[in-house]
């Protein structure tokens, strides 16, 4: 597969960039929202449970909106939200780090081929073909392009550094121009903060 329509890139995978790739994955992002919703549900259920038990003890009607207790519940929600967000970030970083060590330990060079004629990526290290289609999404940061296929557990991902020697950058620009001309691919600019 070495003709004029084929572009080959070779580059190392940096640990920090791979962890960002991992943590921005669609499945991981859904997990983040699940954690937030679970926090809200736990606080709401706890609030109404305590109000119900209070009403039973006093043998009076349940008060739905007790201002003092709402303030305490809001503070508890904020504390649990900050704690779970911190724990979530640590767990995701640890899993991303373990995945990096498992896949890219040592002096690993990522070999990627892009065939413009059929619109397909080939990850040569794994002999894996990924088509350019409407299931592909690219997140652009200042330093890297994070490419995702599909949103579920079976989704694939790769990263393309936007830095490197002039040959790498020019090849990457040719690939990006071709991807943008196909109009099937979704691009999204993001900040470098995770």
Secondary structure in CASP SS format (residue, H / E / C, confidence):
PFRMAT SS
TARGET T0000
AUTHOR 0000-0000-0000
METHOD secondary structure of the structure
MODEL  1
X C 1.00
X C 1.00
X C 1.00
X C 1.00
X C 1.00
X E 1.00
X E 1.00
X E 1.00
X E 1.00
X E 1.00
X E 1.00
X E 1.00
X C 1.00
X C 1.00
X H 1.00
X H 1.00
X H 1.00
X H 1.00
X H 1.00
X H 1.00
X H 1.00
X H 1.00
X H 1.00
X C 1.00
X C 1.00
X H 1.00
X H 1.00
X H 1.00
X H 1.00
X H 1.00
X H 1.00
X H 1.00
X H 1.00
X H 1.00
X H 1.00
X H 1.00
X H 1.00
X H 1.00
X H 1.00
X H 1.00
X H 1.00
X H 1.00
X H 1.00
X H 1.00
X H 1.00
X H 1.00
X H 1.00
X H 1.00
X H 1.00
X H 1.00
X H 1.00
X H 1.00
X H 1.00
X H 1.00
X H 1.00
X H 1.00
X H 1.00
X H 1.00
X C 1.00
X C 1.00
X C 1.00
X C 1.00
X C 1.00
X C 1.00
X C 1.00
X C 1.00
X H 1.00
X H 1.00
X H 1.00
X H 1.00
X H 1.00
X H 1.00
X H 1.00
X H 1.00
X H 1.00
X H 1.00
X H 1.00
X H 1.00
X H 1.00
X H 1.00
X H 1.00
X H 1.00
X H 1.00
X H 1.00
X H 1.00
X H 1.00
X H 1.00
X H 1.00
X H 1.00
X H 1.00
X H 1.00
X H 1.00
X H 1.00
X H 1.00
X H 1.00
X H 1.00
X H 1.00
X H 1.00
X H 1.00
X H 1.00
X H 1.00
X H 1.00
X H 1.00
X H 1.00
X C 1.00
X C 1.00
X C 1.00
X C 1.00
X E 1.00
X E 1.00
X E 1.00
X E 1.00
X E 1.00
X E 1.00
X E 1.00
X C 1.00
X C 1.00
X C 1.00
X C 1.00
X E 1.00
X E 1.00
X E 1.00
X E 1.00
X C 1.00
X C 1.00
X C 1.00
X C 1.00
X E 1.00
X E 1.00
X E 1.00
X E 1.00
X C 1.00
X C 1.00
X C 1.00
X C 1.00
X E 1.00
X E 1.00
X E 1.00
X E 1.00
X E 1.00
X C 1.00
X C 1.00
X C 1.00
X E 1.00
X E 1.00
X E 1.00
X E 1.00
X E 1.00
X E 1.00
X C 1.00
X C 1.00
X C 1.00
X C 1.00
X C 1.00
X C 1.00
X E 1.00
X E 1.00
X E 1.00
X E 1.00
X E 1.00
X E 1.00
X C 1.00
X C 1.00
X C 1.00
X C 1.00
X H 1.00
X H 1.00
X H 1.00
X H 1.00
X H 1.00
X H 1.00
X H 1.00
X H 1.00
X H 1.00
X H 1.00
X H 1.00
X H 1.00
X H 1.00
X H 1.00
X H 1.00
X H 1.00
X H 1.00
X C 1.00
X C 1.00
X C 1.00
X E 1.00
X E 1.00
X E 1.00
X E 1.00
X C 1.00
X C 1.00
X C 1.00
X C 1.00
X C 1.00
END
